[in-house]
Amino acid sequence: MRLLPKELRVALLVKYANDGMGYIPVCELDKLLTTGKVEAFKRSSGEWVNPKVDPVRGQGMPNTYTGPNRRARWQ
């Protein structure tokens, strides 16, 4: 039996814009969000995310840390 790559085995439950529901591979989420085909998706925490109003990966706070650079000694 041939296994799919890991990124295709991990699936998200989504609500499509046409009111349907289904599972998609995680690697497809960005494309479906960009095209507007997904109305919401369910996080592993169980919460539903509406990409029009809720934060989605990669859209978090910009790098605004102003504290000391603790990594400098290791670089």
N, C-alpha and C positions, 0 to 999 in steps of 0.2 A: 504494500500500500504506500503510495507516494503522499507525503505531507505537504501542505501548502506552506509558504513562508510565514513566519510568525506574524508579520504585519497584516497578512490576509486572514489569519485565524482569529485575531482579536476583533470582535464585532461590537458595534454600538447600536442601540435601539434608537431609531429616528422617527420623527413625524414628518412626513413629506408635505409639501405645500398643497398637494391635491387631497389632503386629509387621510392619506394612506399611512400605514406604519410598516416598518421592516427593519432588518438588521443590515448594516453595511460594514465593510472592513474599515478600520480606523484610518488607513491611508487614503480613503476616498472622501473623508469628511471635509477637508479644505476645499476640494473641487465642488462638492455639492453645496457648501455654504456660499461660495463665490457665485455660483450660478443661480442661487435662490431656490434650489429644489428642496432644501430642508428647512422646515419651519422651526423645529426644536430637536434636541438630542438629549439622551439621558446619560448623565455622568456616572462613574462607578460608585459614587457616593449615594446614588439613587435620586438625585435632584435633576429636574428637567431644566435645560438651558434654552432660552430664547435668544438666538444670536443677535437679534435686533436690539435687545436691551440689556442682556447679561454679558459679563466678561467671558471671552473665549480665549483659548490658549494663544499665546503670542501677542495678546493685546493688553497685557498688564501694565503696571507702572513702568515708566522709563527708568533707566539706571540713575537714580537720584541720590544714592548713598553719599553722604558727606563726611562720614567718620574716618578714622585712621585707616590707611592701607595696610592691613595685617598680612597680606600676601607678598608684599614687596621683598621681604627677606628670602622668600623661596623661589623667586623668579630669576 
